[in-house]
């Protein structure tokens, strides 16, 4: 290749070259078999359609795609199973691909384990939270059954839940304020208008509550453990299992800001309690 031809190469050309290399082809064929070529093509289409992804280091695209293949999760933003997100290190200027497992991806992996009777995640609307026991963590809900009325009520939080074959069950509820605080603290794309927290806030809330629930209380299969480890990471070396986590909580939000968010959460919860009590009083008068 001449020097002139080298100058005309774009960052995407480097990614395309790596994904179509003999080594990559063998890797994906060993994981996906006959589906390998179609998977590689879909990854290149995703990268080509995203200007920021096309600037990523080729190795990070390959490693993220390989992890999605290992977990057998389709890389399609609309399906909400898994996604490759561009991340720019402002210190070095290097753009890398960050692997993200979405909420349906976590649910899919849980179902594959064969240990779950059911697993679900839902929003919670104003008036549906009746009580939240601080000691046990248990919540009591009264669901609005009329969908037309329910859609008009503001969302106050998100709830994840699972029940296992052995009878163990666990819910986890987080308020919108708590979820916003989590996003601000742990995601460097929080203020990015193209970041997931901006473009698909509900999906990120759903992912946050289902991941926390499974990470703390769920039975971790090998696949589930891999997904939790890989999520929000730039995979430095997939063969060696080396992960880097650019979403550094200490750089995104100051202690003063964190305390302010926590205080707002307490105020929101107190306000919700007043509204729920007011609703009960009015209901009792009818």
C-alpha positions in Angstrom: 0.0 0.0 0.0 1.4 3.4 -1.0 1.8 6.3 1.4 -1.0 8.2 -0.5 -3.4 5.2 0.0 -2.6 5.1 3.7 -3.4 8.8 4.0 -6.8 8.2 2.5 -7.8 5.5 5.0 -10.5 6.5 7.5 -10.8 5.3 11.1 -13.7 3.1 10.0 -11.4 1.4 7.5 -9.3 0.2 10.4 -12.3 -1.2 12.2 -13.5 -2.9 9.1 -10.1 -4.4 8.5 -9.9 -5.8 12.0 -13.5 -7.2 12.0 -12.8 -8.9 8.6 -9.4 -10.3 9.6 -8.7 -14.0 9.7 -8.3 -14.0 13.5 -11.6 -12.2 14.0 -13.4 -14.5 11.6 -12.2 -17.6 13.4 -13.1 -16.1 16.8 -16.7 -15.3 15.8 -17.1 -18.6 13.9 -16.0 -20.5 17.1 -18.7 -18.7 19.1 -21.5 -18.3 16.6 -20.9 -20.9 13.9 -22.9 -20.1 10.8 -24.2 -16.9 12.2 -20.7 -15.4 12.4 -20.7 -13.6 9.0 -24.1 -12.0 9.6 -23.1 -10.9 13.0 -19.9 -9.3 11.7 -21.9 -7.5 9.0 -24.4 -6.2 11.5 -21.6 -4.8 13.8 -20.0 -3.0 10.8 -23.4 -1.5 9.9 -23.9 -0.3 13.4 -20.5 1.3 13.5 -20.9 2.8 10.0 -24.2 4.5 11.0 -22.6 6.1 14.1 -20.0 8.8 13.5 -18.6 8.5 17.0 -18.4 4.7 17.0 -16.5 4.9 13.7 -13.8 6.8 15.5 -13.3 4.1 18.2 -10.1 2.1 18.5 -10.7 -1.0 16.4 -9.6 -3.3 19.2 -12.3 -2.0 21.5 -15.0 -2.5 18.8 -13.8 -6.1 18.3 -13.7 -6.9 22.0 -17.2 -5.4 22.7 -18.6 -7.3 19.7 -17.0 -10.5 20.9 -18.4 -10.2 24.3 -21.9 -9.6 22.9 -21.4 -12.8 20.8 -20.2 -14.8 23.8 -23.4 -13.7 25.7 -25.4 -14.3 22.6 -27.1 -10.8 22.9 -28.0 -9.0 19.7 -26.4 -5.6 19.2 -29.5 -3.6 18.3 -30.5 -0.5 20.2 -34.2 -1.0 19.4 -34.3 -4.5 21.0 -32.7 -3.3 24.3 -30.5 -6.4 24.8 -27.0 -5.0 24.3 -25.3 -1.9 22.8 -21.8 -0.6 21.9 -21.4 3.0 23.1 -18.6 5.3 22.1 -16.6 6.8 25.0 -14.0 9.6 24.6 -11.3 9.9 27.2 -10.9 13.7 27.4 -7.4 13.3 28.9 -6.0 11.3 26.0 -8.5 12.1 23.2 -8.8 8.4 22.5 -12.4 7.2 21.6 -13.1 3.6 22.7 -16.1 1.3 22.5 -17.9 0.7 25.7 -20.0 -2.5 26.1 -23.4 -2.0 27.7 -25.9 -4.8 28.6 -29.4 -3.4 28.5 -32.4 -4.4 30.7 -33.8 -7.0 28.3 -30.3 -8.5 28.1 -30.1 -9.1 31.9 -33.7 -10.5 31.8 -32.7 -12.8 28.9 -29.6 -14.1 30.7 -31.7 -14.7 33.9 -34.3 -16.7 32.0 -31.6 -18.9 30.3 -30.3 -20.0 33.7 -33.5 -22.0 34.2 -33.7 -20.9 37.9 -36.3 -18.2 37.5 -40.1 -18.6 37.5 -40.6 -14.9 36.6 -38.6 -11.7 36.3 -40.0 -8.3 35.5 -39.3 -4.6 35.6 -41.9 -1.8 35.6 -42.4 1.9 36.2 -44.3 3.0 39.3 -46.8 5.9 39.0 -47.9 8.5 41.5 -50.1 7.1 44.2 -49.2 3.4 43.5 -46.5 3.2 46.3 -48.5 2.7 49.5 -45.6 2.0 52.0 -41.8 1.5 51.9 -40.4 -0.3 54.9 -36.9 1.1 55.5 -35.9 -1.9 57.8 -36.9 -4.8 55.5 -36.7 -2.9 52.2 -40.2 -4.2 51.3 -42.7 -2.1 49.5 -46.5 -2.2 49.3 -48.1 -1.2 46.0 -51.6 -0.5 44.9 -51.6 -0.6 41.1 -53.8 1.6 39.0 -55.6 -0.9 36.7 -57.1 1.5 34.2 -54.3 2.0 31.7 -55.8 5.2 30.3 -55.8 6.8 33.7 -52.4 5.3 34.6 -50.6 6.7 31.6 -51.6 10.2 32.7 -50.0 9.8 36.1 -46.3 10.9 36.6 -43.7 8.2 37.0 -42.1 8.3 40.5 -39.8 5.3 40.3 -39.0 1.9 38.9 -39.5 -1.6 40.3 -37.7 -4.8 39.5 -38.8 -8.2 40.7 -38.0 -11.9 40.4 -39.1 -15.2 41.8 -37.0 -18.4 41.7 -38.0 -22.0 41.4 -37.0 -22.6 45.0 -39.6 -20.0 46.1 -37.2 -17.2 46.9 -38.5 -13.8 45.6 -37.1 -10.3 45.8 -38.3 -6.9 44.7 -36.2 -3.7 44.4 -37.6 -0.2 44.1 -35.8 3.0 43.3 -37.3 6.5 43.1 -36.7 8.7 40.0 -34.5 11.0 42.2 -32.4 8.0 43.3 -32.0 6.8 39.7 -31.0 10.3 38.5 -28.4 10.5 41.2 -27.1 7.1 40.1 -26.8 8.2 36.5 -25.1 11.5 37.4 -22.6 9.7 39.7 -21.7 6.7 37.5 -22.2 7.7 33.9 -19.8 10.1 32.1 -22.4 10.4 29.3 -25.0 11.8 31.7 -24.8 15.3 30.2 -24.3 14.1 26.7 -27.4 14.8 24.6 -26.7 11.6 22.6 -26.0 9.4 25.7 -28.4 6.7 26.7 -29.5 8.6 29.8 -30.6 11.5 27.5 -32.0 9.5 24.6 -33.7 6.6 26.5 -34.0 7.6 30.2 -36.7 5.0 31.0 -34.6 2.1 29.5 -31.6 3.2 31.6 -33.8 3.3 34.7 -35.1 -0.2 34.0 -31.6 -1.5 33.4 -30.3 0.1 36.6 -32.9 -1.5 38.9 -32.8 -4.9 37.2 -29.0 -5.0 37.3 -28.8 -4.0 40.9 -31.4 -6.6 41.9 -29.6 -9.4 40.1 -26.2 -8.3 41.3 -27.2 -8.2 44.9 -29.8 -11.0 45.2 -29.9 -13.1 42.0 -28.2 -16.5 41.4 -25.2 -15.6 39.3 -24.6 -18.0 36.4 -21.3 -17.8 34.5 -23.1 -15.8 31.7 -24.7 -13.4 34.3 -21.4 -12.8 36.1 -19.8 -12.1 32.7 -22.5 -9.7 31.7 -22.3 -7.7 35.0 -18.5 -7.6 34.7 -18.5 -6.5 31.1 -21.3 -3.9 31.4 -20.2 -0.3 31.0 -16.6 -1.5 30.5 -14.0 -0.9 27.8 -12.8 -4.4 27.3 -9.0 -4.1 27.2 -8.4 -7.8 26.4 -11.2 -10.3 26.0 -8.9 -13.3 26.0 -7.3 -12.3 29.3 -10.6 -11.0 30.8 -9.2 -7.5 31.4 -11.8 -4.7 31.8 -11.5 -1.0 32.2 -14.3 1.1 33.7 -14.1 4.7 32.5 -17.3 5.7 34.4 -15.3 6.8 37.4 -17.8 7.9 40.1 -15.4 10.2 41.8 -14.9 12.4 38.8 -18.5 12.9 37.8 -20.1 14.5 40.8 -18.8 16.3 43.9 -19.6 15.3 47.4 -21.6 18.5 47.8 -23.7 17.6 44.7 -24.2 14.1 45.9 -25.4 15.3 49.3 -27.8 17.8 47.6 -29.2 15.0 45.4 -29.7 12.7 48.5 -31.4 15.6 50.4 -33.7 16.1 47.4 -34.5 12.4 47.4 -35.5 12.6 51.0 -37.8 15.6 50.3 -39.4 13.8 47.3 -40.1 10.7 49.4 -41.6 12.9 52.2 -43.8 14.7 49.6 -44.9 11.3 48.2 -45.8 10.1 51.7 -47.9 13.2 52.2 -49.7 12.7 48.8 -50.3 9.0 49.6 -51.7 9.9 53.0 -53.9 12.6 51.5 -55.2 10.1 49.0 -56.1 7.6 51.8 -57.9 10.3 53.8 -59.9 11.4 50.7 -60.6 7.8 49.9 -61.9 7.1 53.4 -64.4 10.0 53.2 -66.1 8.6 50.1 
